[in-house]
């Protein structure tokens, strides 16, 4: 009987941080990360704090733009302020990369795409502008893979026998024989991830939470990547023997953080690689954001 291997995102991200820290110490100036936080919800504030803390641990300078309660509730002036901040960050050569913490405040949420697309693609370290997503799908080596997607790709790396440079067109991988199911069709995850995996000749099915009979797809898949946000709806019967399951959902259920996959002894004996929730893809997302910032710094310096 095989033993299921947990993909430890915390450990992988710690290794990545120590490499990044050494690299940053060798730079002639400090890289700088900007964050625009136009929301007052607790989760967004917590995520931003984590990013700021990790950045300063690595020797990255940070800039944070926040808004008052009054500003957040006034759609017109909030939008004006955000656009002004984006203009400033685009033209400030000391800021190498920046991001808008999503979701935006409800008063302006409908304008998310319009606002995100104002970010200069050279500074788009979250990789969320239409320009960045297009460049990634063409495997442009100077583009930024969205950090969550890169975290997922790193999990796939852990299951292969060699490290894959995902933006290198010439890298052969063992994925050309693999069937991969992604249960997420968003701009943030499903679309860029499927583009990159298809470019490595994997056979990719992109589902969403409304797909009829999800099990029909997942039961034959070598790798299942799930990010529905629903939580706790995939049990062991959804997966085939020896498959890899990457769970990105992180949802509070009865006070505990849970993913889409329901852990069980049967799951342990069926699945070969598995990302725990919490501690799987989550920590990797922040680590690859920092890696993208360092990449932006290097592209702008040379």
C-alpha angles and dihedrals in degrees: 000000000000124000118232113245116221115216102225107211093181093057094044091049092049090055090048091050093053090051092047092048092055090048093049091050088059093055121102092228136019119267114236130217124196125201127192111202111190099166135072099207117126097236093054091048091049093050091049092051090052091051093047093048094049092045092053091046088056094049095255118142116229140205122194125194115195133172134223122248089253092052092047092056095049107080099194099045093041091054091047091050094048092049090049090051091049090051090050093049093045091056098037104098092195090066109077097184141352142182141204110233107234140250098051119217113287091248090067105021094111089063094055098113094045092050097043091051091061090070113107103250089225088062097036097114092165088057093222105127118103087243092055093046090050093049092048091051087055089049093241103181092214093056127097120243108217106263096239090051091049089050089054092047089051089055088053088048088057090060096048125076095238139036113260123215095215096198094049110100093202099054109112113209135185088246095092089085095043133102112214127189120198116191097200130071100187129129087240098057122350101050101046092038094051091047093054094044092047089052087059088054096250115150103244131192116190113204133173135205091273094054111125115239100001089182091067088065101037097049093068097038124112090202126026118192114188129188108152098132088224096106133209103024105112114078127182093275090072094067136068125231113280096012129143118238120196113188117194100168114108112184132161108237117173089345094305128104109244137176132214092269122079109222117225142149089258090055090052092054094045107042123065101197126023136174112221121222113251107026101032122084096352098076090044092058093064092042092055091046087059090045089053090051091053089048090051090050091052094046090051094045098053 
